[in-house]
Amino acid sequence: MARGPSGKYLSTARGQEYRRRAFNFLAAERRGLSREAAQEQFGISARTVRRHLPGAYQRKGGRVVAKRSDRLRRPPMRVRTPTGEIWIEPASSKDASNIGRHWNVIGRLAGDYDEDVREAALDELTGLVHVKVAGYEPDTGKRIEVPLDTNPVEIDRLARQGELQLDEGPYVRPRGR
């Protein structure tokens, strides 16, 4: 079994839940939420977060602050590539952010929004054209780098056929996988 930095098992449901809450806490802290508010919102102390994610913090002027980005592996996320959907464990916070941003754009393109929202989504999709996300295959641990699907015609076709699972979010694995 894999052990975390604290020596506790990460493969237990409890360990995975603490790690998930720690990543949410870290993301909220990076967005400007105070530690006290984040502790209350996610039900986890800052000390526990630092124990589960030691590489995400640094000392600055005697204070412990969150780094702007990190290279901690995250739980597997769904990625839409030009060849279909795959699951990867993002290699860094920037890769995870790009995956989430990509799904948000797909959601706005596939949703029933007015033309202004779709135009803004198309502009943002254009900004993701040459973006590749790095990560690890969940089963083998092999490092991979994949491009994001930025073809609006294909995304629209998949949305009309009901093949995009937008309501599940990038972290939810379909049953049986």
C-alpha positions in Angstrom: 0.0 0.0 0.0 1.2 3.5 -0.8 2.0 5.7 2.2 1.7 9.4 2.3 4.3 11.8 3.8 2.8 11.3 7.2 3.2 7.5 7.0 -0.6 6.9 6.8 -2.1 4.8 4.1 -3.4 6.8 1.1 -5.3 3.9 -0.4 -7.8 3.8 2.4 -11.1 5.6 1.9 -10.3 7.9 4.8 -6.9 8.8 3.5 -8.2 9.6 0.1 -11.0 11.7 1.5 -8.4 13.8 3.6 -6.3 14.2 0.4 -9.3 15.4 -1.6 -10.3 17.9 1.1 -6.6 19.0 1.3 -6.5 19.8 -2.4 -9.8 21.7 -2.2 -8.4 23.6 0.8 -5.3 24.5 -1.1 -7.2 25.6 -4.2 -9.4 27.9 -2.0 -6.4 29.3 -0.3 -4.8 30.1 -3.6 -8.0 31.9 -4.7 -7.7 34.2 -1.6 -9.9 32.5 1.0 -8.5 32.8 4.5 -7.2 29.7 6.3 -9.9 30.0 8.9 -12.7 30.2 6.4 -11.1 27.3 4.4 -10.8 25.2 7.6 -14.5 25.7 8.3 -15.6 25.1 4.8 -13.7 21.9 4.2 -13.6 20.5 7.7 -9.8 20.0 7.7 -7.1 21.9 9.6 -4.3 23.8 7.9 -1.8 21.6 9.8 -3.4 18.4 8.3 -3.3 20.0 4.8 0.4 20.7 5.2 0.9 17.1 6.3 -0.9 15.7 3.3 0.5 18.2 0.8 4.0 19.1 2.0 5.3 20.3 -1.4 2.5 22.9 -1.8 3.7 25.3 0.9 6.8 27.4 1.5 8.1 29.8 4.2 8.0 33.5 3.4 9.0 36.0 6.0 8.4 33.6 8.8 4.9 32.7 7.5 3.9 29.5 5.8 2.1 30.3 2.5 0.8 28.3 -0.4 3.0 28.2 -3.5 1.5 29.5 -6.7 1.7 26.1 -8.2 2.9 22.6 -7.3 3.9 19.3 -8.9 1.8 17.1 -6.6 0.0 14.2 -8.3 -3.8 14.5 -8.1 -6.6 12.0 -8.2 -7.4 10.8 -11.8 -9.3 13.3 -14.0 -11.2 12.8 -17.2 -9.5 14.4 -20.2 -11.2 15.0 -23.6 -8.6 14.5 -26.3 -9.0 14.6 -30.1 -9.1 10.7 -30.1 -11.6 10.4 -27.2 -11.8 10.5 -23.4 -9.0 9.2 -21.2 -8.2 9.2 -17.5 -4.9 10.7 -16.2 -3.5 11.7 -12.9 -2.4 15.3 -13.5 1.3 15.9 -13.0 0.9 19.4 -11.6 -1.6 22.0 -10.4 -1.3 23.8 -13.7 -2.3 20.6 -15.6 -5.3 20.1 -13.3 -6.3 23.7 -13.9 -6.1 23.3 -17.6 -8.2 20.2 -17.6 -10.9 21.9 -15.4 -10.8 25.0 -17.6 -11.2 22.8 -20.7 -14.3 21.0 -19.3 -15.8 24.4 -18.3 -15.4 25.6 -21.9 -16.9 22.4 -23.3 -19.8 22.8 -20.9 -20.5 26.3 -22.1 -20.2 25.2 -25.8 -22.5 22.2 -25.3 -25.0 24.0 -23.0 -28.1 25.9 -23.9 -26.6 29.3 -23.6 -27.0 32.5 -25.6 -24.7 33.5 -28.4 -22.5 35.8 -26.3 -21.6 32.9 -23.9 -20.9 30.6 -26.8 -18.7 33.2 -28.5 -16.7 33.8 -25.3 -16.3 30.0 -24.9 -15.1 29.7 -28.5 -12.5 32.4 -27.8 -11.3 30.6 -24.7 -11.2 27.3 -26.6 -9.0 29.0 -29.2 -6.6 29.8 -26.3 -6.3 26.0 -25.5 -5.4 25.0 -29.1 -1.8 24.2 -28.5 -2.1 23.2 -24.8 -1.0 19.7 -23.8 -1.5 18.4 -20.3 1.0 16.0 -18.7 0.1 13.3 -16.3 0.3 9.6 -15.4 -1.8 6.7 -16.6 -3.7 5.6 -13.5 -3.1 1.9 -14.1 0.5 1.8 -15.2 1.9 5.0 -13.8 3.5 5.8 -17.2 4.0 9.5 -17.8 2.1 10.8 -20.8 1.4 14.2 -22.4 -1.9 14.6 -24.3 -3.4 17.5 -26.3 -6.9 18.8 -25.4 -9.8 18.5 -27.9 -10.3 22.0 -29.3 -12.5 21.1 -32.3 -15.8 23.0 -31.7 -17.6 21.1 -34.5 -16.7 17.7 -32.9 -17.6 19.0 -29.4 -21.0 20.2 -30.7 -21.6 16.9 -32.5 -20.8 14.9 -29.3 -23.1 17.2 -27.2 -26.0 16.7 -29.6 -25.6 12.9 -29.5 -25.5 13.0 -25.7 -22.0 11.5 -25.6 -20.5 14.2 -23.4 -20.9 13.4 -19.7 -20.9 17.0 -18.5 -22.9 16.6 -15.3 -20.4 14.1 -13.7 -17.4 16.4 -13.5 -13.8 15.6 -14.3 -13.2 13.5 -11.2 -16.1 11.1 -11.3 -15.4 7.7 -12.9 -18.3 5.9 -14.6 -19.2 2.7 -12.9 -17.4 -0.4 -14.2 -14.2 1.4 -15.0 
